[in-house]
């Protein structure tokens, strides 16, 4: 007979009023900041997004300089810590960060070639991505301490075990990650993933699945795509189809190479795996949450450590976005690379009978450079094509202007070639799944 080992340590846990108070109050603040849409003026978004927007409006002259300082710190950091030459990838990205700093200085002080200052080049990367991520990740890391530091991760983890493990091969606790990534932002989702991975609560494989399968762009980015393609009149259809397709595609890719063959080891070899529950899920969830609160650090210590880690991650991300993102946009604008890459998807768009299949194939390929580019390419296409490409631009998840540098800035050991294979798999699967849905609903 199989014994539920997780029950045994749960019995002596005593719940004090203080522990319960911490769990409810801190977790509720974290949930509110990350997940609850709030209408302020004309904008409905999560509070973190409102805070970032308020800072940008209040300090429009200072924020670009703040971003430049963070980029400069990020470019210097690998050389300061003497990690810049630990392997070939580290050397390449350390040099790219220096390039990112040079590009940022040129943009800030208006020096350099005219193509750099085209609205969809340097200014787009700096204003739309660098500044947003540069504010969102450090501020988000403060509230992240409340979301994952006082029992909510363990509570939800136990309740979601029967769903997450069989479908997505990840622990129940990854449900928090999945929702934070989809509702909030890939940068916030990856911040959570990296923190939990370093704590030994995810294996390398689990962290890679979460980073490449759930860390898509936020709902606010989806709104921009929908507006660009004139889909706001069917917004709810677009949102829920994208949500469904993204998670179905992830359930399939976890069973394909390279994710299926990734290591089951833990960070630094030390793991704290999620124990399987066979008894009363709610009772066990509460017990695990109280244990987590009992062993949690003080609020200010927790907040400071999360902020520090978030800021270091921001330093790593921003210069990479400036350099890698710019290279991707230049390749898309001035070379036929994505025309050639589009032929990888042309057989699928042709067989699926997507209107203007070659255009759809090129739009699917160009997503790897920047997730907004596919929408710009199909603005004049038929509605079905626009809808499918709008779904692809979100569900494919991986792109070089932001998400890939963010993943490479984490401790998750996954290479660029593997990321490219996962991107191709996700793009093809999204086309196959989204196309019949589009024909059915539109």
HELIX and SHEET records of a PDB file:
HELIX    1   1 UNK A    5  UNK A    8  1                                   4    
HELIX    2   2 UNK A   17  UNK A   35  1                                  19    
HELIX    3   3 UNK A   47  UNK A   58  1                                  12    
HELIX    4   4 UNK A   60  UNK A   80  1                                  21    
HELIX    5   5 UNK A   88  UNK A  108  1                                  21    
HELIX    6   6 UNK A  114  UNK A  117  5                                   4    
HELIX    7   7 UNK A  122  UNK A  123  1                                   2    
HELIX    8   8 UNK A  124  UNK A  130  3                                   7    
HELIX    9   9 UNK A  131  UNK A  148  1                                  18    
HELIX   10  10 UNK A  152  UNK A  168  1                                  17    
HELIX   11  11 UNK A  174  UNK A  179  1                                   6    
HELIX   12  12 UNK A  180  UNK A  184  3                                   5    
HELIX   13  13 UNK A  186  UNK A  198  1                                  13    
HELIX   14  14 UNK A  204  UNK A  213  1                                  10    
HELIX   15  15 UNK A  219  UNK A  228  1                                  10    
HELIX   16  16 UNK A  232  UNK A  234  5                                   3    
HELIX   17  17 UNK A  235  UNK A  253  1                                  19    
HELIX   18  18 UNK A  259  UNK A  261  5                                   3    
HELIX   19  19 UNK A  267  UNK A  269  5                                   3    
HELIX   20  20 UNK A  281  UNK A  294  1                                  14    
HELIX   21  21 UNK A  299  UNK A  334  1                                  36    
HELIX   22  22 UNK A  337  UNK A  351  1                                  15    
HELIX   23  23 UNK A  357  UNK A  366  1                                  10    
HELIX   24  24 UNK A  373  UNK A  377  1                                   5    
HELIX   25  25 UNK A  383  UNK A  395  1                                  13    
HELIX   26  26 UNK A  403  UNK A  408  1                                   6    
HELIX   27  27 UNK A  416  UNK A  441  1                                  26    
SHEET    1   A 2 UNK A  37  UNK A  40  0                                        
SHEET    2   A 2 UNK A  43  UNK A  46 -1                                        
END                                                                             
